[in-house]
Amino acid sequence: MTYLVLSIILLSLQCFLYIKSVAKKCTFTFAFTIFLVTAHICGLYILAPKIAIDSQKFFLNGNINQLLLAVLTHKDEWHLNYALTLFIRYGVVFERRLDGWDLPVHILFVVIFSSIISLFINELACAVFPHQGFENYELLGFAEAASTLGVIYCLNGHGTFKQFNLPFGFHVRVSRSFQRWVAFFCSDVQRAFNFPIGFIGPITSGILCFHLFSKLQ
């Protein structure tokens, strides 16, 4: 019930603030996005206590469905999707050509607002369920999962953002939809194969994303 209430609140805010304009243009993707987020929430609720187990045991037990749900939950590397999805979400909404400095501005904006959102969700959960005994990583992981997971596929699948200006006249452009999809599925693939947790995963995914982008001058 706790996750259900939080998910309803987060999804309502997400739809009202960000997905509304996208939903008018691509109804199917919008519906699929809601499905992805719902699957993510259900997986987190069911498997959060179990994901600490070595993921290789999922292969040994042969439970493919449980493995897929484990990959969806991102419990150990929530910060990776948190950073990427928030970057895209706020970057799309607030993207303006700011004299070549829009990318650094987006990053700063994401850092500030992601912190605000996390604190807000933490306070909200503790106020509504004071005796639940939440842990910070569970709240933060659930917050990014419920509100941002499907948005990244929705926006990138339709090429909502394609180019960012960098300082000193450089541009970073996503040249093909194939590259967009591959870049943001890298984290899922490496997690499925039990890639080391922590900051190694985010750094690797960031490097892969960078090399998949076209750098023009």
C-alpha positions as CSV (number, residue, x, y, z in Angstrom):
1,M,0.0,0.0,0.0
2,T,2.9,2.4,0.8
3,Y,4.4,2.0,-2.7
4,L,1.0,2.2,-4.3
5,V,0.1,5.5,-2.7
6,L,3.5,7.0,-3.5
7,S,3.4,5.8,-7.0
8,I,0.0,7.4,-7.6
9,I,1.2,10.7,-6.3
10,L,4.4,10.6,-8.3
11,L,2.8,9.4,-11.6
12,S,0.1,12.1,-11.2
13,L,2.7,14.8,-10.9
14,Q,4.7,13.4,-13.7
15,C,1.7,13.3,-16.1
16,F,0.5,16.7,-15.2
17,L,3.9,18.5,-15.4
18,Y,5.9,16.7,-18.1
19,I,4.2,14.0,-20.1
20,K,1.0,15.9,-20.9
21,S,2.4,17.5,-24.0
22,V,4.1,14.3,-25.2
23,A,1.0,12.2,-24.7
24,K,-1.0,14.3,-27.2
25,K,1.6,13.5,-29.9
26,C,2.4,9.9,-29.2
27,T,-0.5,8.1,-27.4
28,F,1.0,4.6,-27.8
29,T,4.3,5.5,-26.4
30,F,2.6,7.3,-23.5
31,A,0.6,4.2,-22.7
32,F,3.8,2.0,-22.9
33,T,5.6,4.5,-20.7
34,I,2.9,4.0,-18.0
35,F,3.3,0.3,-18.4
36,L,7.1,0.5,-17.9
37,V,6.7,2.6,-14.8
38,T,4.1,0.3,-13.3
39,A,6.3,-2.7,-14.0
40,H,9.2,-0.9,-12.3
41,I,7.1,-0.1,-9.3
42,C,5.8,-3.7,-8.9
43,G,9.2,-5.1,-9.3
44,L,10.7,-2.8,-6.7
45,Y,7.9,-3.6,-4.2
46,I,8.3,-7.4,-4.7
47,L,12.0,-7.7,-5.0
48,A,13.6,-4.9,-3.0
49,P,14.3,-7.1,0.0
50,K,15.8,-9.8,-2.3
51,I,18.0,-7.8,-4.7
52,A,20.9,-7.8,-2.2
53,I,21.5,-11.5,-3.2
54,D,24.1,-12.1,-5.8
55,S,22.4,-11.8,-9.1
56,Q,24.2,-14.9,-10.4
57,K,21.9,-16.9,-8.2
58,F,19.0,-15.8,-10.5
59,F,20.8,-17.6,-13.4
60,L,21.5,-20.7,-11.3
61,N,17.9,-20.9,-10.1
62,G,16.7,-20.5,-13.7
63,N,14.0,-17.9,-12.7
64,I,14.1,-15.7,-15.7
65,N,11.0,-13.7,-14.7
66,Q,12.7,-12.8,-11.3
67,L,15.9,-11.9,-13.1
68,L,14.0,-9.5,-15.4
69,L,12.2,-7.9,-12.4
70,A,15.6,-7.6,-10.7
71,V,17.0,-5.8,-13.7
72,L,14.0,-3.5,-13.7
73,T,14.3,-2.5,-10.1
74,H,17.8,-1.0,-10.3
75,K,18.1,-1.1,-6.5
76,D,21.9,-1.1,-6.4
77,E,22.4,1.6,-9.0
78,W,19.4,3.8,-8.7
79,H,21.7,6.9,-8.9
80,L,22.6,6.0,-12.5
81,N,19.0,6.2,-13.9
82,Y,18.3,9.0,-11.5
83,A,20.9,11.2,-13.0
84,L,20.3,10.3,-16.7
85,T,16.5,10.5,-16.6
86,L,16.4,13.7,-14.6
87,F,19.0,15.2,-17.0
88,I,16.9,14.4,-20.0
89,R,13.6,15.4,-18.4
90,Y,14.6,18.8,-17.2
91,G,17.0,19.3,-20.2
92,V,14.1,18.9,-22.6
93,V,11.8,21.1,-20.7
94,F,14.2,23.9,-20.1
95,E,16.5,23.6,-23.2
96,R,17.3,27.0,-24.5
97,R,20.3,28.0,-26.6
98,L,22.2,29.8,-23.8
99,D,25.2,31.0,-25.8
100,G,26.9,27.6,-25.8
101,W,26.5,27.0,-22.1
102,D,23.1,25.2,-22.0
103,L,24.6,21.8,-21.2
104,P,26.4,22.9,-18.0
105,V,23.3,24.9,-17.0
106,H,21.2,21.7,-17.4
107,I,23.6,19.7,-15.3
108,L,23.5,22.4,-12.5
109,F,19.7,22.5,-12.8
110,V,19.4,18.7,-12.5
111,V,21.7,18.6,-9.4
112,I,19.6,21.2,-7.6
113,F,16.2,20.0,-8.4
114,S,17.0,16.3,-8.0
115,S,18.0,17.1,-4.5
116,I,14.8,19.0,-3.8
117,I,12.7,16.2,-5.2
118,S,14.4,13.6,-3.2
119,L,14.0,15.6,0.0
120,F,10.4,16.3,-0.7
121,I,9.6,12.7,-1.3
122,N,11.4,11.7,1.8
123,E,9.5,14.2,3.9
124,L,6.2,13.2,2.3
125,A,6.7,9.5,3.0
126,C,7.8,10.1,6.6
127,A,4.8,12.4,7.2
128,V,2.2,10.0,5.6
129,F,3.7,6.8,7.1
130,P,5.6,7.9,10.2
131,H,5.9,4.3,11.6
132,Q,7.0,2.7,8.3
133,G,10.8,3.1,9.0
134,F,11.9,3.9,5.5
135,E,15.6,3.9,4.6
136,N,17.0,6.7,2.5
137,Y,18.2,4.5,-0.4
138,E,14.8,2.9,-0.7
139,L,13.0,6.2,-0.9
140,L,15.5,7.7,-3.4
141,G,15.5,4.6,-5.5
142,F,11.7,4.4,-5.5
143,A,11.4,8.1,-6.3
144,E,13.4,8.0,-9.4
145,A,11.9,4.7,-10.4
146,A,8.3,5.8,-10.1
147,S,8.6,9.2,-11.7
148,T,11.3,9.0,-14.3
149,L,12.1,5.5,-15.6
150,G,9.6,5.4,-18.5
151,V,10.1,9.0,-19.4
152,I,13.6,8.4,-20.7
153,Y,12.3,5.8,-23.2
154,C,9.4,8.0,-24.2
155,L,11.5,11.1,-24.9
156,N,14.4,9.4,-26.5
157,G,12.3,7.0,-28.6
158,H,10.8,10.0,-30.3
159,G,14.0,12.0,-30.5
160,T,12.7,14.8,-28.3
161,F,16.2,16.1,-27.8
162,K,18.9,15.7,-30.4
163,Q,21.6,18.3,-29.8
164,F,23.2,20.3,-27.0
165,N,25.5,23.2,-27.3
166,L,28.8,23.0,-25.5
167,P,31.2,25.8,-24.5
168,F,33.8,27.0,-27.1
169,G,31.6,26.2,-30.1
170,F,31.2,22.5,-29.7
171,H,28.0,20.6,-30.1
172,V,26.9,17.1,-28.9
173,R,24.3,15.6,-31.1
174,V,22.5,12.3,-31.0
175,S,22.7,11.3,-34.7
176,R,20.3,8.3,-34.9
177,S,17.5,6.8,-32.9
178,F,19.5,3.6,-32.8
179,Q,22.3,5.3,-30.8
180,R,19.8,6.8,-28.4
181,W,18.3,3.5,-27.5
182,V,21.6,1.6,-27.2
183,A,23.2,4.3,-25.0
184,F,20.5,4.2,-22.4
185,F,20.0,0.4,-22.4
186,C,23.7,-0.1,-21.6
187,S,23.1,0.1,-17.9
188,D,20.4,-2.5,-18.0
189,V,22.6,-4.9,-19.9
190,Q,25.6,-4.6,-17.6
191,R,23.4,-4.9,-14.5
192,A,21.9,-8.1,-15.9
193,F,25.4,-9.6,-16.1
194,N,26.2,-8.6,-12.6
195,F,28.5,-5.7,-13.4
196,P,30.1,-4.3,-10.3
197,I,27.9,-1.9,-8.4
198,G,28.7,1.5,-7.1
199,F,30.1,4.3,-9.3
200,I,31.8,2.0,-11.8
201,G,28.5,1.4,-13.6
202,P,27.5,5.1,-14.0
203,I,31.0,6.0,-15.2
204,T,31.0,3.2,-17.7
205,S,27.6,4.1,-19.0
206,G,28.5,7.8,-19.2
207,I,31.6,6.9,-21.3
208,L,29.5,4.7,-23.6
209,C,26.9,7.4,-24.0
210,F,29.6,10.0,-24.8
211,H,31.1,7.8,-27.6
212,L,27.8,7.0,-29.1
213,F,27.1,10.7,-29.5
214,S,28.3,12.6,-32.6
215,K,30.7,15.4,-31.6
216,L,30.7,18.2,-34.2
217,Q,32.6,21.5,-34.5
